[in-house]
Amino acid sequence: MSCDVFALANAGVRGLQPYQPGKPIEELQRELGLSDVVKLASNENPLGPSPLALAAAEKALKNLHLYPDASGFELKKKLAAKLGVTELQFTLGNGSNDVLDLIARTFLGPGCSAVFSQHAFIVYPIAVQAVGARAIVTPAKNWGHDLDAMAAAIEADTRVVFIANPNNPTGNYLNRKELSVFLAKVPDHVMVVLDEAYIEFAGADDFPDGLDFLKTYSNIIVTRTFSKAYGLAGLRIGYGISSAETADLLNRVRAPFNVSVPALAAALAVLDDDDYLQRSQQVNRDGMQQLCQGLDTLGLAYIPSLGNFVAIELAGDAMPIYQALLREGVIVRPVGVYQMPKHLRVSIGLKHENQRFLAALKKVLSV
């Protein structure tokens, strides 16, 4: 006896393609027999973990037989003090991706729509479609969000607008005035998600802090992560900040114990490691300058970025260049799935890693 499992799944899930992460180092080593591989594909922190976070995670391992604190009390307390909000405004997630999924499950479903931009983070359409909601995708403007188009696209059944600032994979950003004007146009029945996964790298004077808007608007959810500047991508921990009422709703559907014992310990510790954060930011600034100067020398266009990555535009299809770089032992990220078939996204690495990429890129482009 057998059944058609595919037919049993809901229509939104049947139409999805799995999220494609950056190629792991071990996979390339297996495929091509390479021992020396540089990965600049997943916007990870090239410094490795904070020593304080690593020590805290190791100490926490002795408690792996126990469930974690489901409320994340100590982490919320420290974050609240750092960010000037209350503990009741937090939703902890298994990475900020988890929080984005919770938002979709809480506010979207069949008969609802969500608005997001072309070239925006691929998790938005996945989360929206998985719950049976309708996606309204607005055309990008200069590779970024067109807020006028997004405001005009909001319909009566729209319940969520997703905005990544800075945007991934393009790296461009919305300034304080642009975002303020947009938020004033959004109806009360629409939740606005400000995805700030890369905010620690965004050094522009006019870059807005989403938390400032929480004081005026109750329909805002800010999402952030420990995966990037704080170097905890492998432990999967992020969070949302919203009104207490919104956080209460999100926490009703949040899986019990969704953040592990080591992740909670490491996140709590890394918040005290100001030196690590400052070094991460400096390495990113230096690496961004190094990459952009190298790309200028090669005569290649790229999108100015406030993240820890840069999207490079090639003359034609980027996949052959991506494959050729793999053979050189350099992993970057093709972004054809973002409707950017001529671009490669390259994460900022250490100085020698950036140079390795630039040398490999020059080599493969000259073939």
N, C-alpha and C positions, 0 to 999 in steps of 0.2 A: 504494500500500500504506500502511495506517495502523494504528496500535495504540491501544488504550485506555490512555493514559498514567495516568489517574486510578486505574485498576484495578491498575496495576503498583506504585503507591506502597504503603507499609505502612499498615495500618489506622489506626494512631495519627495519622499525618500527614494522612490523608484526612479525619479528623474535626476537624482544627484550623482555627481562624481566625487569620489573620496578626495579629501584635501591632500595635495601633493607637497610634502615637505622638501627641504633641501636635501640633496643626496648625502648620506652619511659617509664619513671618511672610510669606515671599514668596508662599506659596499664598493667604493671605488678601488680600494686596495685589493679586494677579492676579484673584481672584474678585470683589472688591468695588471695586477701583480706589482703595483707600485708600493714602495715603502715610505716615500716622502711626499705627503699630500698636505696641501693648504686648503682649508675650507673657509670661504668667504661668501657663504650662501644664505645663512639663516639669521643674520643680524645679532649674533651672539657676542658677548663681551670677550674681547681677545685677551684680557688680563687673567682670565680664569677666575675662580671664586675669591671673594674676600677672605682673608685669613680668619677674621672674626666669625664670619658665617660658617666657614669650614669647620672650625673648632666647635662651634655650637651644634652643628649638625652631627658631628662625630659623637659629641657628648650625649646627644639625644638618642643615639642608636640603642642605648641600653634599655630604652622604654618602648621598643618596637612591638612588644607583646601587648601594649596598652593602646586603646583608641586615643586619638588626639583630642584635645579640647575642642569640641564641636563649635563652640562660640568664638574661639580664637581671642579670648578675653584680653590677654596681655598684649598681643599684636595690635588689636583694635585700640587699646588704651594708648599705646605708644604712637600709633598713626594719628589718632585724634589730637594728641598734644602737638605733634609735629605740624599737622595740617590745619589746625584751628577749627575743627568740627567736633561732633560728639560721637561716642562709640556706637550709638544707635543708628548712625548714618552709613555704616559699612556693611558690605556683603563680600565675604571672602570667597575666592574661587580657585579652582585648580588651574591657575593661569588666568589672565584676563579673558581669554577665549571662553572659559567656563561661565564667566559673568555675562558675556555677550549672549551665550546660549540661554542662560537663565532669563535674560530680558526678553528674548524672543518667546520663550515658553510662557512667560508671565503676561505679556501684553499683546501677543499676536496669535493668530489662528485662522482657520477658514473664514472668509468674509472680511478679513482685515488686510491692510497693505502697509508696506514699509518703504521709505524712500532712502536711497543712497546713491552715490555718484559712480559713474563709470571710472574704472581704474582704482576703485577703493578696495579695501581689505576683503579678500575672498571669503572670509568667514561670514560676512554679512549675508550674501545670497544663500549660503549653506544654511545658516540658522533660520532665515526667513522661510525658505522652501521646505525645510524639514518639518515645520509646524503647520504647513498647508496655507500659509499666507501668500499674498501677492507682492512681488517685488516691483517697485517703480524705480527704474534706473535713469538718472538724468545724465545727459552728455557732459563730459568734462570740459573745463575751460583752462587752457594752457596746462593740461595734464592734471589739474586739480579740481576741487569742488567749485561748481558754479552755484553759489548760494541763492541767487535770484531764481535760477531754474529750479532749484530744490524747493524753495518756498512756493513757487507756482505749481509744482507737481503734487503738493499735499492735497489729498482728497478727503471726502467725508469719512471714509473708512480707514484712513491712515492713522496708525497708532504709534509708530516709531519712525524717527529719522536717525540714521547712523552717520556720524561725521568723524573721520580720523584726522587728528591734528597733532603733529605733522602726519601727512598721509603716507601709508605704505601701499604700494611699492615706489611711489614717485618722489616722496621726500619733501614736497612743497607744503606750504602752510597757509592758514587763514589768520589774518591779524585781528587784533582786539576790536577795532571798529567794525570790520566786516562781520565778525561773529555777533557782535552786539546788535547790529542792524537786523541781522537774520533772526535772532532769537525773539526780537520784538514782533516779528511777523508770524511766528508759529502759534497756531491755535492751542488752547488749553488742553484739548483732547489728544495731543500728540506728545509723546515722550521724546526728548532729544538726547541721544547718546553721544557724548564727547569722548572718543577713544583716544586717550593720551598716553599710549604705550611708550612713546619716544620723548616725552616732555622734558626729561632730564637733559637731553641733548639740544633742546631748542633754545638757543641763546639769543635770539633776536629781541631787540628792545620792545617791539610791539607785539610779541607773542602773548596770547591770552592764557591765563590760568583759568581753567574751567570752573574751579571752585569759587572764583569770584562771582560767577553768574548764579551759583546756588543760593546766594543771599537774596536774589530777586525773583528767581523762577523755581517753582516747585516741581516742574516737569523735566528736570535735567538729571541725567545720570552720567557721572564721570567715571571712566574705567582706566585703571593703571596697572602696572605690572612690576614684578621684581626680576623679570627675565632678561632685561636689556642692560640698563646702566648698573643695576645691582647684581648682575652676574649669576642669577639663580634659575636660568632657563631649564636646567635638568631636574629641578625640584618642583616646578610647576606651581607657582603661587602668584596670584594677582588679587585685585579687589575693585569694588565699585563704591563710589561715594554719591549719595543722593539724599533726598529728604528722608527722615526717619520712617515716614509712612511708606515710601517706595521701597526702602530697604526691608521693611517688615514683609512686604509682598514677595520680594525676591527670595528672602530667606525661607519662605514657606515652601518653595519648590526646590531649594538648594539641597543637594544630596547630603545626608548626614556624614560628617567626618570627611568632607571633600578635600581638605588640606591636611597633608601628612604631618606626623610628629617632627621629622627632620626639617621639613619646609617651614613650619611655624617657628622652630628654633632659629633657623638660619636667617629668616626674614627679620625676626626680632633683633638679632645681632647685627646684621648689616646696616640697619638704620642708625647704628652708633658709629659706623665706620666712615666718617666724613672724608678721611684721607683716600679711601678706596674710591668713593664716588667722584672726588675731585680728580684723581688720577684717570679714572675712566673717561671723564669729560675731556681732559687734556689730551689723552691718547686719541680720542675721537676727533678733536679739533685738528691736531697735527696730522692725523691720517687722512682726514678729509682734504686738507690743503695739499698733502702729498699726492693723493689720487687725482685731484682736479688739475694740478700742475702737470702730472704725467699725461692725463687725457688731453690737455691743451697741446702738449708737445706732439701727441699722436694725431692731432687734428680731429678729435672725436667730440661730438656734442653730448651733453649730459644735462639732466634736470637738476638745478640747484636744490640742495637738500638740507633740511634741519634735523634729519634722523642720523642713524649710524650706518648709513648706506648711501649709495648713489646709483641712479638708473642711467645707463649709458646707451646712447642711440647709435646703432650701426647702419651701414649703408643698405643692408638687405636683411634677410631672415637671420635672426640671431642664433638659431639652433646649431648650424654648422660651426660657428665660432665657439659656442658653449661646449660642443663635443670635442673640438680641437683643444680647448683649454683643459678638459678632463684628461686628455692624453698627456698633457704637460703636468698633471698632478695638481691642478688648480680647480676647485669647485666654486662656481658662482651660481646665480639663480636666473634661469630663463623665465620670462614673465608673459609668455604668450597667452596664458590663461586669463590674464588681466587685459586682454585685447591690446597688447603691446609686443607684437611679434618681432619688432626690430630692436628691442631693448634687452639688456642684461642688467640685473640688479646685483651690485657688488657690495658686500658688507665691508666696513672699515676694520682692518686688522692691525697688527703690530707693524712697525716700520719695515721689517724684512719681509713680512707677508705681503704687504702692499707692493713692495718692489718686485717680489716674485710674480705677482699678478701682472703688473705693468710689463715686465720683461716677457712673460708668456703671451700676453695680448699682442705686443709688438711682433713677436715671432709668428703667431698664427695669422695675423693680418697681412704679413708680408709674403705668405706662401701663395 
